[in-house]
Amino acid sequence: MDRQQLQRHVDELRQELDRLPADAPGRERLQQLVARIDAQLDEHHPSEPQESFQQGMQEAVTEFEADHPRAAALLRRFVDTLSSMGI
C-alpha cells in the first residue's frame, strides 16, 4: 500500500461528498476533512503531527457513522491504510 492507494481513498471520499445534497448535515465538516487530508498528504509540508491527524480521523469516523455511513467507511479505510503503512 502506498501513497497512490491513499489518494484513491481520498478520491472516493470526494465522490461521496459530491453525492451529498448541498444542505446535508455534516457536508461542510466532510469538506473540511477532505481539505485536512489533502494538507496532510502534502509530503513536503504535512499540516499537523501524524498522531493528532489520525486521532482526528478516528473521531470523524465516529461522528459520521450514523448520518453518513459510506463516508465513515471511506474514512475508516483511509485510517486503516495509514496504519498498515506504519504511519
ZAMIVO-593119 format. One record per atom (N, C-alpha, C): chain; residue in one letter; residue number from 1; z, x, y. Coordinates in Angstrom, 3 decimals. Example, Ala and Ser with C-alpha at 12.3 -4.5 7.8 and 13.67 -1.06 7.14 Angstrom:
<pts>
A|a|1|7.800|13.190|-5.690
A|a|1|7.800|12.300|-4.500
A|a|1|7.800|13.200|-3.300
A|s|2|7.080|12.850|-2.250
A|s|2|7.140|13.670|-1.060
A|s|2|7.870|12.900|0.030
</pts>
This chain:
<pts>
A|m|1|0.000|0.844|-1.175
A|m|1|0.000|0.000|0.000
A|m|1|0.000|0.887|1.234
A|d|2|-0.717|0.457|2.204
A|d|2|-0.855|1.302|3.374
A|d|2|-0.994|0.469|4.635
A|r|3|-1.324|1.147|5.667
A|r|3|-1.480|0.521|6.977
A|r|3|-2.515|-0.610|6.958
A|q|4|-3.560|-0.446|6.165
A|q|4|-4.588|-1.496|6.089
A|q|4|-3.999|-2.784|5.522
A|q|5|-3.134|-2.652|4.532
A|q|5|-2.504|-3.841|3.963
A|q|5|-1.599|-4.504|5.002
A|l|6|-0.859|-3.705|5.737
A|l|6|-0.028|-4.268|6.804
A|l|6|-0.892|-5.018|7.811
A|q|7|-2.020|-4.433|8.162
A|q|7|-2.917|-5.078|9.123
A|q|7|-3.469|-6.387|8.564
A|r|8|-3.765|-6.430|7.271
A|r|8|-4.236|-7.682|6.655
A|r|8|-3.173|-8.770|6.769
A|h|9|-1.915|-8.391|6.544
A|h|9|-0.831|-9.372|6.681
A|h|9|-0.750|-9.899|8.113
A|v|10|-0.900|-9.019|9.071
A|v|10|-0.862|-9.429|10.482
A|v|10|-2.046|-10.344|10.792
A|d|11|-3.210|-10.020|10.265
A|d|11|-4.392|-10.869|10.478
A|d|11|-4.176|-12.260|9.890
A|e|12|-3.575|-12.332|8.706
A|e|12|-3.275|-13.631|8.090
A|e|12|-2.282|-14.408|8.952
A|l|13|-1.312|-13.706|9.497
A|l|13|-0.334|-14.350|10.367
A|l|13|-1.009|-14.902|11.625
A|r|14|-1.949|-14.162|12.168
A|r|14|-2.712|-14.647|13.338
A|r|14|-3.507|-15.906|12.982
A|q|15|-4.113|-15.913|11.801
A|q|15|-4.872|-17.091|11.370
A|q|15|-3.955|-18.303|11.257
A|e|16|-2.772|-18.095|10.709
A|e|16|-1.804|-19.184|10.606
A|e|16|-1.401|-19.663|11.999
A|l|17|-1.204|-18.753|12.903
A|l|17|-0.858|-19.095|14.280
A|l|17|-1.968|-19.932|14.914
A|d|18|-3.209|-19.571|14.663
A|d|18|-4.346|-20.318|15.210
A|d|18|-4.418|-21.741|14.664
A|r|19|-3.885|-21.965|13.476
A|r|19|-3.902|-23.303|12.870
A|r|19|-2.851|-24.233|13.472
A|l|20|-1.830|-23.654|14.078
A|l|20|-0.754|-24.479|14.629
A|l|20|-1.201|-25.153|15.918
A|p|21|-0.811|-26.409|16.115
A|p|21|-1.112|-27.066|17.386
A|p|21|-0.465|-26.296|18.538
A|a|22|-1.073|-26.376|19.697
A|a|22|-0.580|-25.638|20.867
A|a|22|0.862|-25.996|21.204
A|d|23|1.259|-27.234|20.904
A|d|23|2.615|-27.663|21.242
A|d|23|3.567|-27.621|20.047
A|a|24|3.172|-26.974|18.968
A|a|24|4.018|-26.900|17.775
A|a|24|5.306|-26.136|18.076
A|p|25|6.432|-26.669|17.582
A|p|25|7.687|-25.946|17.776
A|p|25|7.599|-24.559|17.126
A|g|26|8.043|-23.570|17.830
A|g|26|8.046|-22.224|17.271
A|g|26|6.765|-21.439|17.485
A|r|27|5.724|-22.091|17.998
A|r|27|4.440|-21.389|18.163
A|r|27|4.567|-20.201|19.114
A|e|28|5.245|-20.415|20.226
A|e|28|5.411|-19.326|21.196
A|e|28|6.211|-18.173|20.576
A|r|29|7.239|-18.520|19.825
A|r|29|8.055|-17.492|19.154
A|r|29|7.198|-16.704|18.166
A|l|30|6.335|-17.389|17.448
A|l|30|5.457|-16.720|16.491
A|l|30|4.481|-15.791|17.216
A|q|31|3.982|-16.218|18.361
A|q|31|3.107|-15.353|19.164
A|q|31|3.852|-14.087|19.586
A|q|32|5.102|-14.249|19.968
A|q|32|5.915|-13.093|20.356
A|q|32|6.111|-12.145|19.177
A|l|33|6.316|-12.698|17.993
A|l|33|6.491|-11.860|16.806
A|l|33|5.231|-11.066|16.489
A|v|34|4.082|-11.710|16.610
A|v|34|2.820|-11.007|16.351
A|v|34|2.655|-9.857|17.350
A|a|35|2.985|-10.103|18.616
A|a|35|2.907|-9.037|19.621
A|a|35|3.891|-7.918|19.293
A|r|36|5.066|-8.286|18.826
A|r|36|6.081|-7.290|18.442
A|r|36|5.593|-6.448|17.265
A|i|37|4.965|-7.102|16.302
A|i|37|4.416|-6.387|15.145
A|i|37|3.321|-5.428|15.601
A|d|38|2.424|-5.918|16.450
A|d|38|1.350|-5.053|16.963
A|d|38|1.922|-3.810|17.641
A|a|39|2.941|-4.017|18.466
A|a|39|3.557|-2.892|19.170
A|a|39|4.196|-1.919|18.185
A|q|40|4.804|-2.443|17.142
A|q|40|5.470|-1.591|16.160
A|q|40|4.460|-0.819|15.322
A|l|41|3.311|-1.416|15.071
A|l|41|2.303|-0.754|14.244
A|l|41|1.528|0.319|15.003
A|d|42|1.733|0.386|16.312
A|d|42|1.108|1.467|17.076
A|d|42|1.754|2.768|16.622
A|e|43|1.057|3.480|15.751
A|e|43|1.646|4.648|15.107
A|e|43|2.042|5.748|16.087
A|h|44|1.479|5.770|17.249
A|h|44|1.805|6.817|18.208
A|h|44|3.020|6.472|19.068
A|h|45|3.264|5.177|19.246
A|h|45|4.363|4.767|20.121
A|h|45|5.053|3.514|19.576
A|p|46|5.757|3.602|18.452
A|p|46|6.452|2.404|17.983
A|p|46|7.412|1.894|19.057
A|s|47|7.548|0.592|19.137
A|s|47|8.280|-0.013|20.247
A|s|47|9.793|-0.060|20.054
A|e|48|10.274|0.079|18.826
A|e|48|11.710|-0.013|18.585
A|e|48|12.056|0.696|17.283
A|p|49|13.336|0.993|17.079
A|p|49|13.733|1.631|15.820
A|p|49|13.372|0.753|14.623
A|q|50|12.957|1.375|13.544
A|q|50|12.482|0.643|12.371
A|q|50|13.530|-0.320|11.819
A|e|51|14.776|0.104|11.761
A|e|51|15.828|-0.753|11.212
A|e|51|15.981|-2.029|12.029
A|s|52|15.971|-1.908|13.336
A|s|52|16.075|-3.058|14.223
A|s|52|14.872|-3.986|14.048
A|f|53|13.703|-3.389|13.924
A|f|53|12.476|-4.160|13.739
A|f|53|12.538|-4.971|12.450
A|q|54|12.910|-4.320|11.346
A|q|54|12.963|-5.023|10.064
A|q|54|14.005|-6.132|10.077
A|q|55|15.138|-5.892|10.691
A|q|55|16.163|-6.924|10.781
A|q|55|15.628|-8.132|11.558
A|g|56|14.924|-7.870|12.650
A|g|56|14.336|-8.959|13.429
A|g|56|13.313|-9.753|12.633
A|m|57|12.533|-9.068|11.810
A|m|57|11.545|-9.755|10.978
A|m|57|12.237|-10.607|9.914
A|q|58|13.314|-10.097|9.323
A|q|58|14.071|-10.875|8.332
A|q|58|14.646|-12.135|8.977
A|e|59|15.161|-11.999|10.176
A|e|59|15.696|-13.155|10.897
A|e|59|14.594|-14.171|11.183
A|a|60|13.411|-13.698|11.503
A|a|60|12.283|-14.594|11.772
A|a|60|11.884|-15.359|10.516
A|v|61|11.923|-14.696|9.364
A|v|61|11.609|-15.376|8.103
A|v|61|12.544|-16.569|7.942
A|t|62|13.830|-16.345|8.127
A|t|62|14.818|-17.418|8.000
A|t|62|14.564|-18.518|9.027
A|e|63|14.250|-18.120|10.232
A|e|63|14.014|-19.067|11.326
A|e|63|12.835|-20.000|11.039
A|f|64|11.779|-19.483|10.423
A|f|64|10.554|-20.259|10.231
A|f|64|10.460|-20.969|8.886
A|e|65|11.382|-20.717|7.971
A|e|65|11.260|-21.286|6.628
A|e|65|11.137|-22.804|6.620
A|a|66|11.905|-23.492|7.431
A|a|66|11.891|-24.954|7.399
A|a|66|10.647|-25.556|8.052
A|d|67|10.331|-25.127|9.264
A|d|67|9.234|-25.746|10.013
A|d|67|7.864|-25.140|9.734
A|h|68|7.842|-23.870|9.382
A|h|68|6.567|-23.169|9.174
A|h|68|6.653|-22.294|7.922
A|p|69|6.713|-22.937|6.748
A|p|69|6.909|-22.160|5.514
A|p|69|5.803|-21.142|5.245
A|r|70|4.579|-21.464|5.610
A|r|70|3.495|-20.498|5.379
A|r|70|3.670|-19.264|6.269
A|a|71|4.002|-19.472|7.525
A|a|71|4.248|-18.338|8.421
A|a|71|5.427|-17.514|7.916
A|a|72|6.473|-18.181|7.436
A|a|72|7.633|-17.465|6.893
A|a|72|7.231|-16.632|5.683
A|a|73|6.396|-17.192|4.819
A|a|73|5.942|-16.452|3.636
A|a|73|5.113|-15.233|4.039
A|l|74|4.273|-15.385|5.044
A|l|74|3.464|-14.254|5.518
A|l|74|4.346|-13.162|6.118
A|l|75|5.341|-13.566|6.883
A|l|75|6.281|-12.588|7.442
A|l|75|7.042|-11.880|6.326
A|r|76|7.447|-12.641|5.313
A|r|76|8.172|-12.058|4.178
A|r|76|7.309|-11.017|3.477
A|r|77|6.034|-11.323|3.268
A|r|77|5.136|-10.344|2.627
A|r|77|4.999|-9.095|3.475
A|f|78|4.944|-9.262|4.783
A|f|78|4.860|-8.118|5.683
A|f|78|6.099|-7.232|5.519
A|v|79|7.280|-7.849|5.529
A|v|79|8.535|-7.103|5.377
A|v|79|8.587|-6.431|4.009
A|d|80|8.168|-7.141|2.970
A|d|80|8.155|-6.560|1.624
A|d|80|7.220|-5.355|1.552
A|t|81|6.084|-5.448|2.218
A|t|81|5.139|-4.328|2.233
A|t|81|5.754|-3.125|2.936
A|l|82|6.417|-3.358|4.053
A|l|82|7.102|-2.261|4.743
A|l|82|8.119|-1.599|3.820
A|s|83|8.884|-2.424|3.129
A|s|83|9.907|-1.887|2.225
A|s|83|9.292|-1.073|1.103
A|s|84|8.204|-1.567|0.544
A|s|84|7.569|-0.850|-0.564
A|s|84|6.961|0.474|-0.109
A|m|85|6.678|0.571|1.191
A|m|85|6.152|1.813|1.748
A|m|85|7.277|2.770|2.132
A|g|86|8.513|2.301|1.974
A|g|86|9.646|3.133|2.346
A|g|86|9.918|3.160|3.832
A|i|87|9.437|2.143|4.510
A|i|87|9.609|2.068|5.972
A|i|87|10.729|1.096|6.291
</pts>
